[in-house]
Structures are given as structure tokens and as C-alpha cells.
């Protein structure tokens, strides 16, 4: 489940920006996972 969470989080950045600007760094994904909330939590 952790790999799916990570992939979904990374994909969320792509939806926010255009083209290559939406590709997040590992640090950005890790930070969003740390502070984010899941619907089922």
C-alpha cells in the first residue's frame, strides 16, 4: 500500500502544473506525505 500512496502523491503534483514543471522532487513528495491527510484516516 505504501508504494501506491507514494505514486498517487507524486501524481498529484503532475495535476497541479503543466508539462515537466509538475514533476516533483523526492523531498516534495515526502513532505506532502508527511503533512497530508488521507480520506480514510
MARTI-785005 format. One record per atom (N, C-alpha, C): atom name; x, y, z; residue number from 1. Coordinates in Angstrom, 2 decimals, m for minus. Each point is the difference from the previous one (the first is absolute). Example, Ala and Ser with C-alpha at 12.3 -4.5 7.8 and 13.67 -1.06 7.14 Angstrom:
MARTI-785005
@at->N; px->13.19; py->m5.69; pz->7.80; i->1
@at->CA; px->m0.89; py->1.19; pz->0.00; i->1
@at->C; px->0.90; py->1.20; pz->0.00; i->1
@at->N; px->m0.35; py->1.05; pz->m0.72; i->2
@at->CA; px->0.82; py->1.19; pz->0.06; i->2
@at->C; px->m0.77; py->1.09; pz->0.73; i->2
This chain:
MARTI-785005
@at->N; px->0.82; py->m1.19; pz->0.00; i->1
@at->CA; px->m0.82; py->1.19; pz->0.00; i->1
@at->C; px->0.86; py->1.26; pz->0.00; i->1
@at->N; px->1.17; py->m0.06; pz->0.62; i->2
@at->CA; px->0.86; py->1.19; pz->0.06; i->2
@at->C; px->0.45; py->0.45; pz->m1.38; i->2
@at->N; px->0.27; py->m0.95; pz->m0.89; i->3
@at->CA; px->0.44; py->0.38; pz->m1.35; i->3
@at->C; px->m1.13; py->0.67; pz->m0.77; i->3
@at->N; px->m1.21; py->m0.45; pz->0.19; i->4
@at->CA; px->m1.15; py->0.64; pz->m0.66; i->4
@at->C; px->m0.23; py->1.40; pz->0.56; i->4
@at->N; px->0.16; py->0.18; pz->1.30; i->5
@at->CA; px->m0.14; py->1.33; pz->0.61; i->5
@at->C; px->1.04; py->0.96; pz->m0.56; i->5
@at->N; px->1.23; py->m0.49; pz->m0.13; i->6
@at->CA; px->1.08; py->0.84; pz->m0.51; i->6
@at->C; px->m0.27; py->0.39; pz->m1.46; i->6
@at->N; px->m0.42; py->m0.96; pz->m0.80; i->7
@at->CA; px->m0.28; py->0.27; pz->m1.41; i->7
@at->C; px->m1.16; py->0.98; pz->m0.15; i->7
@at->N; px->m1.03; py->m0.17; pz->0.78; i->8
@at->CA; px->m1.13; py->0.92; pz->m0.05; i->8
@at->C; px->0.40; py->1.40; pz->0.42; i->8
@at->N; px->0.82; py->0.09; pz->1.00; i->9
@at->CA; px->0.47; py->1.31; pz->0.46; i->9
@at->C; px->0.83; py->0.68; pz->m1.09; i->9
@at->N; px->0.91; py->m0.74; pz->m0.60; i->10
@at->CA; px->0.82; py->0.56; pz->m1.08; i->10
@at->C; px->m0.88; py->0.45; pz->m1.16; i->10
@at->N; px->m1.00; py->m0.79; pz->m0.33; i->11
@at->CA; px->m0.91; py->0.35; pz->m1.10; i->11
@at->C; px->m0.79; py->1.26; pz->0.31; i->11
@at->N; px->m0.27; py->0.26; pz->1.25; i->12
@at->CA; px->m0.77; py->1.20; pz->0.35; i->12
@at->C; px->0.73; py->1.28; pz->m0.40; i->12
@at->N; px->1.33; py->m0.03; pz->0.02; i->13
@at->CA; px->0.77; py->1.17; pz->m0.43; i->13
@at->C; px->m0.18; py->0.24; pz->m1.50; i->13
@at->N; px->m0.05; py->m1.08; pz->m0.76; i->14
@at->CA; px->m0.12; py->0.10; pz->m1.46; i->14
@at->C; px->m1.33; py->0.67; pz->m0.37; i->14
@at->N; px->m1.02; py->m0.25; pz->0.78; i->15
@at->CA; px->m1.30; py->0.60; pz->m0.28; i->15
@at->C; px->m0.04; py->1.49; pz->0.32; i->15
@at->N; px->0.93; py->0.47; pz->0.79; i->16
@at->CA; px->0.01; py->1.41; pz->0.42; i->16
@at->C; px->0.78; py->0.91; pz->m0.94; i->16
@at->N; px->0.91; py->m0.56; pz->m0.79; i->17
@at->CA; px->0.86; py->0.81; pz->m0.89; i->17
@at->C; px->m0.02; py->m0.56; pz->m1.41; i->17
@at->N; px->0.59; py->0.73; pz->m0.92; i->18
@at->CA; px->0.06; py->m0.46; pz->m1.38; i->18
@at->C; px->1.36; py->m0.60; pz->m0.34; i->18
@at->N; px->m0.05; py->m1.01; pz->m0.84; i->19
@at->CA; px->1.19; py->m0.64; pz->m0.56; i->19
@at->C; px->1.02; py->m0.37; pz->1.08; i->19
@at->N; px->1.27; py->0.23; pz->m0.27; i->20
@at->CA; px->1.08; py->m0.43; pz->0.89; i->20
@at->C; px->0.00; py->0.76; pz->1.32; i->20
@at->N; px->m0.68; py->1.14; pz->0.08; i->21
@at->CA; px->m0.03; py->0.77; pz->1.25; i->21
@at->C; px->m0.77; py->m0.73; pz->1.10; i->21
@at->N; px->m0.79; py->m0.98; pz->m0.39; i->22
@at->CA; px->m0.77; py->m0.76; pz->0.97; i->22
@at->C; px->0.72; py->m1.20; pz->0.57; i->22
@at->N; px->1.23; py->m0.23; pz->m0.43; i->23
@at->CA; px->0.74; py->m1.15; pz->0.52; i->23
@at->C; px->0.63; py->0.39; pz->1.34; i->23
@at->N; px->m0.43; py->m0.63; pz->1.09; i->24
@at->CA; px->0.50; py->0.39; pz->1.32; i->24
@at->C; px->1.34; py->m0.65; pz->0.33; i->24
@at->N; px->0.69; py->0.61; pz->0.94; i->25
@at->CA; px->1.21; py->m0.63; pz->0.54; i->25
@at->C; px->m0.43; py->m1.01; pz->1.07; i->25
@at->N; px->0.91; py->m0.85; pz->0.36; i->26
@at->CA; px->m0.29; py->m0.96; pz->1.07; i->26
@at->C; px->m0.35; py->0.72; pz->1.30; i->26
@at->N; px->0.69; py->1.10; pz->0.26; i->27
@at->CA; px->m0.25; py->0.77; pz->1.22; i->27
@at->C; px->m1.41; py->0.58; pz->0.01; i->27
@at->N; px->m0.47; py->0.48; pz->m1.15; i->28
@at->CA; px->m1.35; py->0.55; pz->m0.08; i->28
@at->C; px->m1.05; py->m1.08; pz->0.28; i->28
@at->N; px->0.19; py->m1.17; pz->m0.57; i->29
@at->CA; px->m0.95; py->m1.09; pz->0.22; i->29
@at->C; px->0.03; py->m0.43; pz->1.46; i->29
@at->N; px->1.19; py->m0.15; pz->0.56; i->30
@at->CA; px->0.11; py->m0.41; pz->1.40; i->30
@at->C; px->m0.67; py->1.01; pz->0.93; i->30
@at->N; px->0.18; py->1.28; pz->m0.27; i->31
@at->CA; px->m0.62; py->1.03; pz->0.83; i->31
@at->C; px->m1.52; py->m0.04; pz->m0.10; i->31
@at->N; px->m0.51; py->m0.16; pz->m1.20; i->32
@at->CA; px->m1.45; py->m0.06; pz->m0.17; i->32
@at->C; px->m0.56; py->m1.23; pz->0.71; i->32
@at->N; px->0.69; py->m1.11; pz->m0.08; i->33
@at->CA; px->m0.45; py->m1.21; pz->0.70; i->33
@at->C; px->0.01; py->0.21; pz->1.51; i->33
@at->N; px->1.01; py->0.70; pz->0.51; i->34
@at->CA; px->0.10; py->0.24; pz->1.45; i->34
@at->C; px->m1.14; py->0.87; pz->0.51; i->34
@at->N; px->m0.33; py->1.06; pz->m0.73; i->35
@at->CA; px->m1.00; py->0.94; pz->0.51; i->35
@at->C; px->m1.40; py->m0.24; pz->m0.53; i->35
@at->N; px->m0.11; py->m0.87; pz->m1.00; i->36
@at->CA; px->m1.31; py->m0.23; pz->m0.64; i->36
@at->C; px->m0.92; py->m0.88; pz->0.82; i->36
@at->N; px->m1.24; py->0.02; pz->m0.40; i->37
@at->CA; px->m1.00; py->m0.84; pz->0.64; i->37
@at->C; px->m0.62; py->m0.87; pz->m1.06; i->37
@at->N; px->m0.33; py->m1.20; pz->0.40; i->38
@at->CA; px->m0.71; py->m0.91; pz->m0.89; i->38
@at->C; px->m1.48; py->0.03; pz->0.34; i->38
@at->N; px->m0.81; py->m0.30; pz->m0.96; i->39
@at->CA; px->m1.44; py->0.00; pz->0.24; i->39
@at->C; px->m0.42; py->m1.07; pz->1.00; i->39
@at->N; px->0.69; py->m1.12; pz->m0.01; i->40
@at->CA; px->m0.42; py->m1.09; pz->0.89; i->40
@at->C; px->0.66; py->0.05; pz->1.37; i->40
@at->N; px->0.75; py->1.08; pz->0.30; i->41
@at->CA; px->0.63; py->0.14; pz->1.33; i->41
@at->C; px->m0.96; py->0.56; pz->1.02; i->41
